[in-house]
Every structure is written in structure tokens, then in C-alpha cells.
Amino acid sequence: MNRLASPAQLRASLMRWSLFLVPAVLLLGFMSGQLAGSGDGNPWFTQLTKPGIYPPPAAFGIVWSILYALMGLAAAGVCSAFGSRFRNGAIIAFVVQLCLNLLWSPMFFLWHNIAGALVVIVLLDVAVVVTIYLFLKVRRWAGLLLLPYLAWILFATVLNLQFLQLNPNAGELDQGSAVQRIEM
């Protein structure tokens, strides 16, 4: 059997991809949330009625940091699998689901469109299932690393639906009394 790369070369490729993709995915997720003004510091969001299953606000930063790191590592595993015939499709699926992921925060927190955010997250659910399927075909461990992400976004889908049910007129909430806080 002829090998194109040694095990050490394969590990080095995975390491290089990981050193690029893990911070990149973390940064993109952080920037999406910051630019959208996501979280409890958002004046519009503080006015919303919260569902009973809404977790403590600190949980979101912790969970998303872990999930974005796992996503980056999984993507690195797929990107470094040059011999797989499913590699390109898996990478495209990953990019599509990441774009949907990054769109959700502005849709919900910036544009105050809870119904639109629900559509985005349902599309994200489907895109992540497709991504997991393709990742499993490239590298099983890469697909398995995305399972906690799928569980969290399915929970987030239910949460989004409950926000919509509890706040049907959320887009019309008064922003006139809101105070903008600028940190330096």
C-alpha cells in the first residue's frame, strides 16, 4: 500500500487546520453576538417575557465557546482529510450551517425578528444534520464532535419558539426609553 502522507504529516495537517479554524470559528461567533447586541444587556431583550426553560445568561457564553471550539476542531478534521470524496461537500455544508448560525443573532437581537429567527434556526437544524452526516462519512470523530452542537440548537429552537409564543408583538416594543451603553 502506498501512502500519500505519513501519520506524522497527517497529524501536522490536522494541527495546522485546528490552529486556524478553532480561533476563526470562535471569533466569528463572538463577533456575530457582539455586533447584534445579544444577551441580557440588550434593552429590547430585557423587555421580553422569558420562557420557563430559559437558562441563566452566563450559560450562553460558556456553552457557545465550547461549541464553537468543537465546531472548529471538527471542521479541521474534515479539512485535513484530503483523500475523502465527501470532503468538499462536507466543507460546503459546514460553511452553509455556519452562515445560518451567524445570521441568527442579528435576526433575533438586532432586527428584533423572532419569527425570522425561528425560520433561520429551523434551517440551521437541517443544515447541521446534513453537516453531521457528511462529517461522519469523512471522519467519524468529526461528526460526533458536532452532536452537542445539534443538541444545543434543537434546544435553542424550542426556546426561540417559546419566545415567539410569549412575545407575539416583540418587534413593536418601545425602544424610545432604551439607554445605549458604550464601553471603552
KEMAR-786382 format. One record per atom (N, C-alpha, C): x, y, z; residue number from 1; residue in one letter. Coordinates in steps of 0.2 Angstrom, whole numbers, plus 2048, in hexadecimal, padded with zeros to 3 digits. Layout:
# KEMAR-786382
[pt [X, Y, Z], NUM, A] ...
//
This chain:
# KEMAR-786382
[pt [804, 7FA, 800], 1, M] [pt [800, 800, 800], 1, M] [pt [804, 806, 800], 1, M] [pt [803, 80B, 7FB], 2, N] [pt [807, 811, 7FB], 2, N] [pt [803, 816, 7FF], 2, N] [pt [807, 81A, 803], 3, R] [pt [804, 81F, 807], 3, R] [pt [806, 826, 804], 3, R] [pt [801, 82B, 803], 4, L] [pt [802, 831, 801], 4, L] [pt [806, 835, 807], 4, L] [pt [804, 834, 80D], 5, A] [pt [807, 838, 812], 5, A] [pt [808, 833, 818], 5, A] [pt [80D, 834, 81C], 6, S] [pt [80E, 830, 822], 6, S] [pt [809, 832, 828], 6, S] [pt [809, 82E, 82D], 7, P] [pt [804, 830, 832], 7, P] [pt [807, 837, 836], 7, P] [pt [80D, 838, 836], 8, A] [pt [80F, 83E, 839], 8, A] [pt [80D, 844, 834], 8, A] [pt [80D, 843, 82E], 9, Q] [pt [80B, 849, 829], 9, Q] [pt [804, 84A, 82A], 9, Q] [pt [800, 845, 82B], 10, L] [pt [7F9, 845, 82C], 10, L] [pt [7F7, 849, 832], 10, L] [pt [7FB, 847, 838], 11, R] [pt [7FA, 84B, 83E], 11, R] [pt [7FB, 852, 83D], 11, R] [pt [801, 853, 83A], 12, A] [pt [803, 85A, 839], 12, A] [pt [7FE, 85E, 835], 12, A] [pt [7FB, 85B, 830], 13, S] [pt [7F6, 85E, 82C], 13, S] [pt [7F0, 860, 830], 13, S] [pt [7EE, 85B, 835], 14, L] [pt [7E8, 85C, 839], 14, L] [pt [7EA, 862, 83E], 14, L] [pt [7F0, 862, 841], 15, M] [pt [7F2, 867, 845], 15, M] [pt [7F1, 86E, 842], 15, M] [pt [7F4, 86F, 83C], 16, R] [pt [7F4, 875, 838], 16, R] [pt [7ED, 878, 837], 16, R] [pt [7E8, 873, 835], 17, W] [pt [7E1, 875, 833], 17, W] [pt [7DE, 877, 83A], 17, W] [pt [7E0, 873, 83F], 18, S] [pt [7DD, 875, 846], 18, S] [pt [7DF, 87C, 848], 18, S] [pt [7E5, 87D, 848], 19, L] [pt [7E8, 884, 84A], 19, L] [pt [7E5, 889, 846], 19, L] [pt [7E2, 888, 840], 20, F] [pt [7DF, 88D, 83C], 20, F] [pt [7D7, 88D, 83E], 20, F] [pt [7D4, 888, 83D], 21, L] [pt [7CD, 887, 83D], 21, L] [pt [7CA, 888, 844], 21, L] [pt [7CD, 885, 84A], 22, V] [pt [7CA, 886, 850], 22, V] [pt [7C9, 88E, 852], 22, V] [pt [7CF, 892, 852], 23, P] [pt [7CE, 899, 853], 23, P] [pt [7CA, 89C, 84E], 23, P] [pt [7CA, 89B, 848], 24, A] [pt [7C6, 89E, 843], 24, A] [pt [7BE, 89D, 845], 24, A] [pt [7BC, 897, 846], 25, V] [pt [7B5, 896, 848], 25, V] [pt [7B3, 899, 84E], 25, V] [pt [7B8, 899, 853], 26, L] [pt [7B6, 89C, 859], 26, L] [pt [7B6, 8A4, 858], 26, L] [pt [7BA, 8A7, 854], 27, L] [pt [7BA, 8AE, 853], 27, L] [pt [7B4, 8B0, 84F], 27, L] [pt [7B2, 8AC, 84A], 28, L] [pt [7AC, 8AE, 846], 28, L] [pt [7A5, 8AD, 84B], 28, L] [pt [7A5, 8A8, 84F], 29, G] [pt [79F, 8A8, 854], 29, G] [pt [79F, 8AD, 858], 29, G] [pt [7A5, 8AF, 85B], 30, F] [pt [7A5, 8B5, 860], 30, F] [pt [7A3, 8BB, 85D], 30, F] [pt [7A6, 8BD, 856], 31, M] [pt [7A4, 8C3, 853], 31, M] [pt [79D, 8C3, 851], 31, M] [pt [79A, 8BE, 84F], 32, S] [pt [793, 8BE, 84D], 32, S] [pt [78F, 8C0, 853], 32, S] [pt [790, 8BD, 859], 33, G] [pt [78C, 8BE, 85F], 33, G] [pt [78E, 8C6, 861], 33, G] [pt [794, 8C8, 861], 34, Q] [pt [795, 8CF, 863], 34, Q] [pt [792, 8D4, 85F], 34, Q] [pt [793, 8D3, 858], 35, L] [pt [790, 8D8, 853], 35, L] [pt [788, 8D8, 854], 35, L] [pt [785, 8D2, 855], 36, A] [pt [77E, 8D2, 856], 36, A] [pt [77B, 8D5, 85D], 36, A] [pt [780, 8D5, 862], 37, G] [pt [77E, 8D8, 868], 37, G] [pt [77A, 8D2, 86C], 37, G] [pt [77C, 8CC, 86B], 38, S] [pt [779, 8C6, 86E], 38, S] [pt [77A, 8C6, 876], 38, S] [pt [775, 8C3, 879], 39, G] [pt [775, 8C2, 880], 39, G] [pt [771, 8C7, 884], 39, G] [pt [772, 8C6, 88B], 40, D] [pt [76E, 8CA, 88F], 40, D] [pt [76F, 8D1, 88F], 40, D] [pt [775, 8D4, 88D], 41, G] [pt [776, 8DB, 88C], 41, G] [pt [772, 8DE, 887], 41, G] [pt [76F, 8DB, 883], 42, N] [pt [76B, 8DE, 87D], 42, N] [pt [764, 8E1, 880], 42, N] [pt [763, 8E7, 880], 43, P] [pt [75D, 8EA, 883], 43, P] [pt [756, 8E7, 880], 43, P] [pt [756, 8E5, 87A], 44, W] [pt [750, 8E2, 877], 44, W] [pt [74F, 8DB, 87A], 44, W] [pt [755, 8D8, 87A], 45, F] [pt [754, 8D1, 87D], 45, F] [pt [752, 8D1, 884], 45, F] [pt [754, 8D6, 888], 46, T] [pt [752, 8D6, 88F], 46, T] [pt [74B, 8D7, 890], 46, T] [pt [748, 8DA, 88B], 47, Q] [pt [740, 8DB, 88C], 47, Q] [pt [73C, 8D4, 88A], 47, Q] [pt [73F, 8D0, 887], 48, L] [pt [73C, 8CA, 885], 48, L] [pt [73A, 8C5, 88B], 48, L] [pt [734, 8C2, 88A], 49, T] [pt [733, 8BD, 88F], 49, T] [pt [737, 8B6, 88E], 49, T] [pt [73A, 8B4, 893], 50, K] [pt [73F, 8AE, 892], 50, K] [pt [73B, 8A8, 893], 50, K] [pt [73C, 8A3, 88F], 51, P] [pt [739, 89C, 890], 51, P] [pt [73C, 899, 896], 51, P] [pt [738, 894, 899], 52, G] [pt [73A, 891, 89F], 52, G] [pt [741, 88D, 89E], 52, G] [pt [742, 88B, 898], 53, I] [pt [748, 887, 897], 53, I] [pt [74E, 88B, 896], 53, I] [pt [74E, 891, 896], 54, Y] [pt [753, 896, 894], 54, Y] [pt [759, 895, 899], 54, Y] [pt [75F, 893, 897], 55, P] [pt [764, 892, 89C], 55, P] [pt [767, 898, 89F], 55, P] [pt [76B, 898, 8A4], 56, P] [pt [76F, 89E, 8A6], 56, P] [pt [773, 8A1, 8A1], 56, P] [pt [773, 8A8, 8A0], 57, P] [pt [777, 8AB, 89B], 57, P] [pt [77E, 8A9, 89A], 57, P] [pt [781, 8A8, 8A0], 58, A] [pt [788, 8A6, 89F], 58, A] [pt [789, 89F, 89C], 58, A] [pt [784, 89B, 89B], 59, A] [pt [785, 895, 898], 59, A] [pt [786, 895, 891], 59, A] [pt [784, 89B, 88D], 60, F] [pt [784, 89B, 886], 60, F] [pt [78B, 89C, 884], 60, F] [pt [78F, 8A1, 887], 61, G] [pt [796, 8A2, 886], 61, G] [pt [79A, 89C, 886], 61, G] [pt [799, 898, 88C], 62, I] [pt [79D, 892, 88D], 62, I] [pt [79B, 88D, 888], 62, I] [pt [795, 88B, 887], 63, V] [pt [793, 886, 882], 63, V] [pt [795, 888, 87B], 63, V] [pt [794, 88E, 879], 64, W] [pt [796, 890, 872], 64, W] [pt [79E, 88F, 871], 64, W] [pt [7A1, 891, 876], 65, S] [pt [7A9, 891, 875], 65, S] [pt [7AB, 88A, 874], 65, S] [pt [7A8, 885, 878], 66, I] [pt [7AA, 87E, 877], 66, I] [pt [7A7, 87B, 871], 66, I] [pt [7A1, 87D, 86F], 67, L] [pt [79F, 87B, 868], 67, L] [pt [7A2, 87D, 862], 67, L] [pt [7A4, 884, 863], 68, Y] [pt [7A8, 886, 85D], 68, Y] [pt [7AF, 883, 85D], 68, Y] [pt [7B2, 882, 862], 69, A] [pt [7B9, 87E, 862], 69, A] [pt [7B8, 877, 85F], 69, A] [pt [7B3, 874, 861], 70, L] [pt [7B1, 86D, 85F], 70, L] [pt [7B0, 86D, 857], 70, L] [pt [7AC, 872, 855], 71, M] [pt [7AB, 873, 84E], 71, M] [pt [7B1, 874, 84A], 71, M] [pt [7B5, 879, 84C], 72, G] [pt [7BC, 87A, 849], 72, G] [pt [7C0, 874, 849], 72, G] [pt [7C0, 870, 84E], 73, L] [pt [7C4, 86A, 84E], 73, L] [pt [7C1, 865, 849], 73, L] [pt [7BB, 864, 849], 74, A] [pt [7B8, 85F, 844], 74, A] [pt [7B9, 861, 83D], 74, A] [pt [7B8, 868, 83C], 75, A] [pt [7BA, 86A, 835], 75, A] [pt [7C1, 869, 833], 75, A] [pt [7C6, 86A, 838], 76, A] [pt [7CD, 869, 837], 76, A] [pt [7CE, 861, 835], 76, A] [pt [7CA, 85D, 838], 77, G] [pt [7CB, 856, 837], 77, G] [pt [7C9, 854, 82F], 77, G] [pt [7C3, 858, 82D], 78, V] [pt [7C1, 856, 827], 78, V] [pt [7C5, 85A, 821], 78, V] [pt [7C8, 860, 823], 79, C] [pt [7CC, 864, 81E], 79, C] [pt [7D3, 860, 81D], 79, C] [pt [7D5, 85D, 822], 80, S] [pt [7DB, 859, 821], 80, S] [pt [7DB, 852, 81E], 80, S] [pt [7D5, 850, 81D], 81, A] [pt [7D4, 849, 81A], 81, A] [pt [7D4, 84A, 812], 81, A] [pt [7D9, 84B, 80F], 82, F] [pt [7DA, 84D, 808], 82, F] [pt [7D8, 847, 804], 82, F] [pt [7D8, 841, 806], 83, G] [pt [7D6, 83B, 802], 83, G] [pt [7CF, 839, 801], 83, G] [pt [7CB, 83C, 805], 84, S] [pt [7C4, 83B, 806], 84, S] [pt [7C0, 83E, 800], 84, S] [pt [7BC, 83A, 7FD], 85, R] [pt [7B7, 83C, 7F8], 85, R] [pt [7B2, 840, 7FA], 85, R] [pt [7B0, 840, 801], 86, F] [pt [7AB, 844, 804], 86, F] [pt [7AD, 84B, 807], 86, F] [pt [7B4, 84C, 806], 87, R] [pt [7B7, 851, 80A], 87, R] [pt [7B4, 858, 807], 87, R] [pt [7B4, 859, 801], 88, N] [pt [7B2, 860, 7FE], 88, N] [pt [7AA, 861, 800], 88, N] [pt [7A6, 85C, 7FF], 89, G] [pt [79F, 85D, 801], 89, G] [pt [79E, 85E, 808], 89, G] [pt [7A2, 85B, 80C], 90, A] [pt [7A2, 85C, 814], 90, A] [pt [7A4, 863, 816], 90, A] [pt [7A9, 866, 812], 91, I] [pt [7AC, 86C, 813], 91, I] [pt [7A6, 872, 811], 91, I] [pt [7A3, 870, 80C], 92, I] [pt [79E, 875, 809], 92, I] [pt [798, 875, 80E], 92, I] [pt [796, 86F, 811], 93, A] [pt [791, 86E, 816], 93, A] [pt [792, 872, 81C], 93, A] [pt [799, 872, 81E], 94, F] [pt [79B, 875, 824], 94, F] [pt [79A, 87C, 823], 94, F] [pt [79D, 87F, 81E], 95, V] [pt [79C, 886, 81D], 95, V] [pt [795, 889, 81C], 95, V] [pt [791, 885, 819], 96, V] [pt [78A, 887, 819], 96, V] [pt [787, 887, 820], 96, V] [pt [788, 882, 824], 97, Q] [pt [785, 882, 82B], 97, Q] [pt [788, 887, 82F], 97, Q] [pt [78F, 889, 82E], 98, L] [pt [792, 88E, 832], 98, L] [pt [78F, 895, 830], 98, L] [pt [78D, 896, 82A], 99, C] [pt [78A, 89C, 828], 99, C] [pt [783, 89D, 82B], 99, C] [pt [77F, 898, 82B], 100, L] [pt [779, 898, 82E], 100, L] [pt [77A, 899, 836], 100, L] [pt [77E, 896, 839], 101, N] [pt [780, 897, 840], 101, N] [pt [781, 89E, 841], 101, N] [pt [786, 8A1, 83D], 102, L] [pt [788, 8A8, 83E], 102, L] [pt [782, 8AD, 83D], 102, L] [pt [77D, 8AB, 838], 103, L] [pt [778, 8B0, 837], 103, L] [pt [772, 8B0, 83C], 103, L] [pt [772, 8AB, 840], 104, W] [pt [76D, 8AA, 845], 104, W] [pt [76D, 8B0, 84A], 104, W] [pt [773, 8B2, 84D], 105, S] [pt [773, 8B7, 852], 105, S] [pt [771, 8BE, 850], 105, S] [pt [773, 8C0, 84A], 106, P] [pt [771, 8C6, 847], 106, P] [pt [769, 8C6, 846], 106, P] [pt [767, 8C0, 843], 107, M] [pt [760, 8C0, 842], 107, M] [pt [75C, 8C1, 848], 107, M] [pt [75E, 8BE, 84E], 108, F] [pt [75A, 8BE, 854], 108, F] [pt [75B, 8C4, 858], 108, F] [pt [762, 8C6, 859], 109, F] [pt [763, 8CB, 85E], 109, F] [pt [764, 8D2, 85B], 109, F] [pt [766, 8D2, 854], 110, L] [pt [767, 8D9, 851], 110, L] [pt [761, 8DB, 84D], 110, L] [pt [75E, 8D7, 84A], 111, W] [pt [758, 8D8, 846], 111, W] [pt [752, 8D7, 849], 111, W] [pt [752, 8D4, 84F], 112, H] [pt [74C, 8D2, 853], 112, H] [pt [747, 8CE, 850], 112, H] [pt [749, 8CA, 84B], 113, N] [pt [745, 8C5, 847], 113, N] [pt [745, 8BE, 84A], 113, N] [pt [741, 8BD, 84F], 114, I] [pt [741, 8B6, 852], 114, I] [pt [73E, 8B1, 84D], 114, I] [pt [739, 8B3, 849], 115, A] [pt [737, 8AE, 844], 115, A] [pt [73C, 8AC, 83F], 115, A] [pt [73F, 8B1, 83D], 116, G] [pt [745, 8B0, 838], 116, G] [pt [74A, 8AC, 83B], 116, G] [pt [74C, 8AE, 841], 117, A] [pt [751, 8AA, 845], 117, A] [pt [74F, 8A2, 845], 117, A] [pt [748, 8A1, 846], 118, L] [pt [746, 89A, 846], 118, L] [pt [747, 897, 840], 118, L] [pt [746, 89A, 83A], 119, V] [pt [747, 897, 834], 119, V] [pt [74E, 896, 833], 119, V] [pt [752, 89A, 835], 120, V] [pt [75A, 899, 834], 120, V] [pt [75C, 893, 838], 120, V] [pt [75A, 893, 83E], 121, I] [pt [75C, 88D, 842], 121, I] [pt [759, 887, 840], 121, I] [pt [753, 886, 83D], 122, V] [pt [751, 880, 83B], 122, V] [pt [755, 87E, 835], 122, V] [pt [757, 883, 830], 123, L] [pt [75B, 881, 82B], 123, L] [pt [762, 87F, 82D], 123, L] [pt [764, 882, 833], 124, L] [pt [76B, 880, 836], 124, L] [pt [76B, 879, 838], 124, L] [pt [765, 877, 83B], 125, D] [pt [764, 870, 83E], 125, D] [pt [765, 86B, 838], 125, D] [pt [762, 86D, 833], 126, V] [pt [763, 868, 82D], 126, V] [pt [76A, 868, 82A], 126, V] [pt [76D, 86E, 82A], 127, A] [pt [774, 86F, 827], 127, A] [pt [779, 86B, 82B], 127, A] [pt [778, 86B, 832], 128, V] [pt [77C, 868, 836], 128, V] [pt [77B, 860, 836], 128, V] [pt [775, 85E, 835], 129, V] [pt [774, 857, 834], 129, V] [pt [778, 855, 82E], 129, V] [pt [777, 858, 828], 130, V] [pt [77B, 857, 822], 130, V] [pt [782, 857, 823], 130, V] [pt [785, 85C, 827], 131, T] [pt [78C, 85D, 828], 131, T] [pt [78E, 857, 82C], 131, T] [pt [78B, 855, 831], 132, I] [pt [78D, 84F, 835], 132, I] [pt [78D, 849, 831], 132, I] [pt [788, 848, 82D], 133, Y] [pt [788, 842, 829], 133, Y] [pt [78E, 842, 824], 133, Y] [pt [790, 847, 821], 134, L] [pt [796, 848, 81D], 134, L] [pt [79C, 847, 821], 134, L] [pt [79D, 84A, 826], 135, F] [pt [7A3, 84A, 82B], 135, F] [pt [7A4, 842, 82D], 135, F] [pt [79E, 83F, 82E], 136, L] [pt [79F, 838, 830], 136, L] [pt [7A2, 834, 82B], 136, L] [pt [7A1, 835, 824], 137, K] [pt [7A3, 832, 81F], 137, K] [pt [7AB, 833, 81D], 137, K] [pt [7AD, 839, 820], 138, V] [pt [7B4, 83B, 81F], 138, V] [pt [7B8, 839, 825], 138, V] [pt [7B6, 83B, 82B], 139, R] [pt [7B9, 839, 831], 139, R] [pt [7B4, 838, 836], 139, R] [pt [7B3, 832, 838], 140, R] [pt [7AE, 831, 83D], 140, R] [pt [7AE, 835, 843], 140, R] [pt [7B4, 836, 846], 141, W] [pt [7B5, 83A, 84C], 141, W] [pt [7B3, 841, 84B], 141, W] [pt [7B4, 844, 845], 142, A] [pt [7B2, 84B, 843], 142, A] [pt [7AB, 84B, 843], 142, A] [pt [7A7, 847, 841], 143, G] [pt [7A0, 847, 841], 143, G] [pt [79D, 846, 848], 143, G] [pt [7A0, 842, 84C], 144, L] [pt [79E, 841, 853], 144, L] [pt [7A0, 847, 857], 144, L] [pt [7A5, 84B, 855], 145, L] [pt [7A6, 852, 859], 145, L] [pt [7A0, 857, 858], 145, L] [pt [79D, 856, 853], 146, L] [pt [797, 85B, 852], 146, L] [pt [791, 859, 855], 146, L] [pt [790, 853, 858], 147, L] [pt [78A, 851, 85B], 147, L] [pt [788, 855, 861], 147, L] [pt [78C, 858, 865], 148, P] [pt [78A, 85D, 86B], 148, P] [pt [788, 863, 868], 148, P] [pt [78A, 865, 862], 149, Y] [pt [788, 86B, 85F], 149, Y] [pt [781, 86A, 85C], 149, Y] [pt [780, 864, 859], 150, L] [pt [779, 863, 857], 150, L] [pt [774, 863, 85D], 150, L] [pt [776, 860, 862], 151, A] [pt [772, 860, 868], 151, A] [pt [770, 867, 86B], 151, A] [pt [775, 86B, 86B], 152, W] [pt [774, 872, 86D], 152, W] [pt [770, 876, 868], 152, W] [pt [771, 875, 862], 153, I] [pt [76C, 879, 85D], 153, I] [pt [765, 877, 85D], 153, I] [pt [764, 870, 85E], 154, L] [pt [75D, 86E, 85F], 154, L] [pt [75A, 871, 865], 154, L] [pt [75E, 871, 86A], 155, F] [pt [75B, 874, 870], 155, F] [pt [75A, 87C, 86F], 155, F] [pt [75E, 87F, 86B], 156, A] [pt [75E, 886, 86A], 156, A] [pt [758, 887, 865], 156, A] [pt [756, 882, 861], 157, T] [pt [750, 883, 85D], 157, T] [pt [74A, 883, 861], 157, T] [pt [749, 87E, 866], 158, V] [pt [744, 87E, 86A], 158, V] [pt [743, 885, 86E], 158, V] [pt [749, 887, 870], 159, L] [pt [749, 88E, 874], 159, L] [pt [747, 893, 86F], 159, L] [pt [749, 894, 869], 160, N] [pt [747, 899, 864], 160, N] [pt [740, 899, 863], 160, N] [pt [73D, 893, 863], 161, L] [pt [736, 892, 862], 161, L] [pt [732, 894, 868], 161, L] [pt [734, 893, 86E], 162, Q] [pt [731, 895, 874], 162, Q] [pt [731, 89D, 874], 162, Q] [pt [737, 8A0, 872], 163, F] [pt [738, 8A7, 872], 163, F] [pt [732, 8AA, 86E], 163, F] [pt [731, 8A7, 868], 164, L] [pt [72D, 8AA, 863], 164, L] [pt [725, 8A9, 866], 164, L] [pt [724, 8A3, 869], 165, Q] [pt [71D, 8A2, 86C], 165, Q] [pt [71C, 8A7, 872], 165, Q] [pt [721, 8A9, 876], 166, L] [pt [720, 8AD, 87C], 166, L] [pt [721, 8B4, 87A], 166, L] [pt [723, 8B6, 874], 167, N] [pt [724, 8BD, 872], 167, N] [pt [722, 8BE, 86B], 167, N] [pt [71C, 8BD, 869], 168, P] [pt [71A, 8BE, 862], 168, P] [pt [71B, 8C5, 85F], 168, P] [pt [71B, 8CA, 863], 169, N] [pt [71C, 8D1, 861], 169, N] [pt [723, 8D3, 863], 169, N] [pt [728, 8CF, 863], 170, A] [pt [72E, 8D1, 865], 170, A] [pt [732, 8D6, 861], 170, A] [pt [730, 8D6, 85B], 171, G] [pt [733, 8DB, 856], 171, G] [pt [731, 8E2, 857], 171, G] [pt [72B, 8E3, 85A], 172, E] [pt [728, 8E9, 85C], 172, E] [pt [72A, 8EC, 862], 172, E] [pt [72E, 8E9, 866], 173, L] [pt [72F, 8EB, 86D], 173, L] [pt [733, 8F2, 86D], 173, L] [pt [731, 8F6, 871], 174, D] [pt [734, 8FD, 871], 174, D] [pt [73B, 8FD, 872], 174, D] [pt [73F, 900, 86E], 175, Q] [pt [746, 901, 86E], 175, Q] [pt [748, 908, 871], 175, Q] [pt [743, 90D, 871], 176, G] [pt [744, 914, 873], 176, G] [pt [747, 915, 87A], 176, G] [pt [745, 911, 87E], 177, S] [pt [748, 911, 885], 177, S] [pt [74F, 90D, 886], 177, S] [pt [751, 90A, 881], 178, A] [pt [757, 906, 882], 178, A] [pt [75D, 90A, 882], 178, A] [pt [762, 908, 886], 179, V] [pt [768, 90C, 887], 179, V] [pt [76D, 908, 884], 179, V] [pt [771, 90B, 880], 180, Q] [pt [777, 907, 87D], 180, Q] [pt [77D, 908, 881], 180, Q] [pt [781, 903, 882], 181, R] [pt [787, 903, 886], 181, R] [pt [78C, 902, 882], 181, R] [pt [791, 906, 882], 182, I] [pt [797, 905, 87E], 182, I] [pt [79D, 905, 883], 182, I] [pt [7A1, 8FF, 882], 183, E] [pt [7A7, 8FE, 886], 183, E] [pt [7AD, 8FF, 882], 183, E] [pt [7B2, 902, 885], 184, M] [pt [7B8, 903, 882], 184, M] [pt [7BE, 8FF, 885], 184, M] 
//
